[in-house]
């Protein structure tokens, strides 16, 4: 047998507050003195101590670099070695007589990191490499190709003296 249950709203008809306590509550941001940190003006004495403690209340902070910064999407050597076979099947990687030729940007990465051991010869073309990745690739008999190597700053006079 189906029971028709009255809605909660119908039970609150005739009551002034509809379950929100005092009449003045549940009126939007007005009963809070505004949204966010508003209402800290003339009579905001209670909030002043909170503002003094919050060093980032006034002003703007930080900066955004102008121009488009390249986002680094990295991959570890372990992951490369684990996925080489599936990439060969998808024709993203070429197998050249035991040396795997990989273009990292074709796969969706622009930096190679050096976590893991290499057992395969890899010839990797990528814009960015970590030092450990370069060492491990060369130690395994592979090759590192950087199309546009990042520009290194010239050493300062202090560094030259040392």
Secondary structure, 3 states (H helix, E strand, C coil): CCCCCCCHHHHCCCCCCCCCCCCCCCCCHHHHCCCCCCCCCCCCHHHHHHHHHCCCCCCCCCCCCCCCCCCCCEEEHHHHHHHHHHHHHCCCEEEECCEEEEEHHHHCCCEEECCCCCCCEEEEECCEECHHHHHHHHHCCCEEECCCCCCCCCCCHHHHHC
